[in-house]
Amino acid sequence: MDQLLAIKVFARVVEAGTFTRAADSLQMPKATVTKLIQSLEAHLQVKLLLRTTRRVTVTPDGAAYYERTSRLMSELSELDASLRGAQASPRGRLRIDTGGAIASGILLPALPEFRARYPDLHIDLGVTDRIVDLIGENVDCALRGVAEDSTLISRKIGTVGWTTCASPGYLRRRGKVQHPRDLEAKHALVGYASARTSRTQSLVFTRGEETVTIDRRPEVTVNEHNAHVAAALAGLGVVQTLDFSVRPHITRRALVPVLGDWPRAPQPIYVVYPPSKHPSAKLRVFVDWVAALMAKVR
């Protein structure tokens, strides 16, 4: 038995909660995962995991073993990295998760520069507007607009502005938007619903000390950012969305900003990742790079 491999697999099963999810994240057959866990338990002569039809439960011995081996594996990884010179040239697989807006509008256009700088890193980018379980799904970090999970490290890396806009054709048909209250009855809205909560995002407008919030039901609602922009381009109604994602369309006059004197407060962006005494070199270089990238976004 390869004990180091077995320990790594055991830790992944504990974090993922099932043998199937652990096997998928490790790109390993489920039968191999099962065999390694059984061999490790036979070697230690203790039961580490209790399996049910739906989930894996860690025994008290398993919990203690996981805690001790996690520290050892982290220290071993750092030692390997320092001896290989990985601090200067990190390598391996880096799993990142983010929403469609940031992926298509910010991260992917700049990623060639990051790849040129760190050619030995293999990027696995998950694009979804739901909040993924970083530990359970073995994701190194995520870019989010909220920092609500207290079990994760959150670092604010920038802010992005909002723009309210519509297509020229829509505005010709329905008329100008002169005040936020016009959106309560005179205009059609394209709403954005959270893929995580299914709640439709309110439209918020601020001028001086006055804030107006529009909460009415939109005529059209989508739950993915690129679809939100596409709906505006199609002339379905007024949208309030992140500025960087519509700025190219505004430049070529496919969309027209409205209510520019009623801006919404900027949206903070965070990079979040699981806590660790020694974050990996590949995670450190990505966090520093994406923070510098976000500092250029307005």
N, C-alpha and C positions, 0 to 999 in steps of 0.2 A: 504493500500500500504506500502511495505517495502521501505522507502525512500532511505536508504543507498544502497540497492540493485539496485533501480531504477537509482540512480546517477552513480553507477558503470557501469550499462548497457549503460546509456547515453554516458558516456565517451568512452566506447568501440566502440559504433556506430560512434562517431565522429572520432576516431582514425582509425577505419577500413574502413570507407567511405561508407559502405553498411550495411543494417540490416542482410543480409545473412552471410557476413563474420564475423560480430560481434557475431551472434548466434553460428556459427561454433567454433570460438575461445573460447567462453564461455561455449561450450557444453550445449547449451540451445535451446529449440525449437524456431524457428523464431517467432511464434505467441506469445510466452511469452515475447520476446524482444519487440515486437510491443506494446503489452498491457502495459508493464511497462513504455515505453516512453509516451504513451497516458495518463496514470495515472499521470505521473510526470508533463506533460504539463497542465493537468486539475487542479492539485494541485497548480501549480504556476500561472495558468491563463495567460500563454504566450506560443507562438509557439517557440519551440526550434530548430526544424528540418523541412526542406522542402524536401519531397521525390519525386524523379523522377523515371522513369523506370530503369535507370542505376546507379544512385548515390544519395547520401544524401547530401544536402547542409545545412550548419549550419546558422541559422539566427543571426543577431547581438546580440539579447538577449541570444541565445544559446551559442555564442562564449564567451560572458562575463561570463555566468553561468559555462561553461566548465573551464575557466581559474581559477575562484575562487574555484570551487569544487575540481579541481585537487590538488590544494595546501592543501585544508582541508583533502582530502582523504589520501594524502601522509603523512601528520602529524599524522592522526589517525592510519595509518598502522604502523608507527614508534612507536607510543605509545603502541599499542597492542603488538608489538614485544618485547618491553622492559619489559612489565609486564609479558609476558609469558616466559621470559628468552630465547627468540629466538635468541638473540645475541650469546649465547653459543651453542644452538642447533636449527639452523634454520629449518623450515619445509615448506611444501607446494610444489607446482609444479614449476620446473625450466625449462624454454624452451630455448634450445640452438640450434644454427644453425652453420653448418660448412660444408666444402667440403669433398668429399670422401676420399682424401688422409689423411687429418688430422684425420678424424673420425676413419678410419680403422688402420692407422699406429701409431697414438699417443694417441688419446683420449680414445677410447674403451678399449685398453689393460690396461690402468691405471684406468679406471672408477671404478672397484671393490674397490680400495683403498679409493676413494672419497665417495662411497656409504657406506663403513664401518665406515668412519668418520662422515658422516651426514646421518644416516639411515632414518630420517624423511623427507628427500627431495626426491621428485619423479621427475626423469629426463625424459624430453621429447626432444629427440635429432632429429633434422631435418638434413638430409644429402643430400645436393644438391650443385652443382657447380655454381648455379646462385646466384645473390645477392638478398637476401630477403628484404622485407620492414619490418624492425623490429617493427616499431610502428603500421603500418597497420595490420600486421599479429600477433601482440601481442607476440613477441619473446623477451626474456629477454636480450640475448646477442648473438653475433656471433664471430667466429674466422675467420679472413680474411687475405689475403695477401696484401690488399690495405687499405688505410685509407682516401678514397676520399670523403666521405659524411660528410660535415661540420656540419650537423644537429645532428650528433652523437658524443658521447665521444669515443675517440680512445686511446688505451693504447698499446704501443709496448711491447710485452712480450717475444720476442726472434727472432732468425733467424734460417733458415734451409738451408742446403747446397744443391747443385745440382750435379747430376751425369749424364754423357752421357754414354750409354751402348747399347749392343746388345746381342743377343743369340750366343752361340758358333757355332751353326749350320749355322746361318746367316754369321758369320765372315769367316767360312770355305768356304762358297760358294762365297762370294764377296770380301774377302781379308781384310787386316788390314786397319784401319783408321789412317793415319799417320799425317794428318794436317786437320784443319777445312775445308779447301777448297776442300778436297776430298768429302765432303758431298754435294757439289754443282752439281756433275755429276756422280761420281763413285759409290755412295751408295744410297740405298732406305731409306727414312725417314718415321717415324710414327709421325705425327704432333698432337698437342693438340689444339683444338679450344675452345675458351671461350664460355661457355653455355649462357653467358649474351650478348656478342657482336658478336659472331660467327667468330671472327678474330682468325686466326691461330697464335699461339705463335712462335716468332722467336727463333732460336737457337743462343746463344751468348757465345763467347769464349774469354777469356782474358789471355794474358801472358805478364807480365811487362807492358809496355806502349801501347802494341798493342791489339786492340779489333777486332774480326772478327764476323760479324753477318750474319747468313744464313737465307734468307727469301724465298727461292724457295718453290714451291708448293710440299707438301709431296705426296708420293704414297698412303698413307693411313692416314686419319685424324679421330680422335675420339673427343668427347666432355665430357668425364668423365674419371677421373684419373685412377681408377682401370682398366678400359678398355685400357688405354694407356699402363700400365704395362703389361697387358695380351697380347697385340699386340706384345710387345717386346719379351715376352716369347715364342710366337708363331713363332718367326723368321721373322716377317714382315719387319723389318728394324731397324734403329738406333733411339733411343729416348733420349731426354734430359728431365729429370724429377727430382723430389725431392729425395734426397739421402736416407732418412729414409724408403721410400716406396720400394726401390729396393735393399737395403743393405742385407736383408735376402736371396734374390735370388742370389746375388753376392757371399755371403758366401757359399752357396751350389753349386755354379758354374753353375747355370741355366742362369745367365747373366754375361757378361764380361764388365768391365769398359773400355772405350776408351778415348783418349785425356785427360788423367789425369793431364797433365802439362798445360792444357788450361782450368782452372776452370771458371765457371760462378760465378759472385758475389752472395753471400747468399741472400735468400729471407726473408724479414722481415715478421713477423706474428703479427697481432694486435687482441686484443679483443675489440669489439665495442659494445656499448649499448646506449639506449636512455638517454638523460640528465635528471637528477633529483637532487633536492636539497638534498635529503636523499636517496641514493641507498639502496635497501633492503638488509637485512642481508644475504639472500640466494645468491644474486648476488655478494656481497662482498666476501663471502667465496669461491665462485667458481672462481672469478677473481684471487684471491690470490693463490688458489691452481693450476690453470692452468698456471699462470705465473711461479710458482716454477717448474711445470712439463716441461714447454718449455725451462727452463734454462738448463735442462739436455740433450736436443736434439741438435744434431750437424748435 
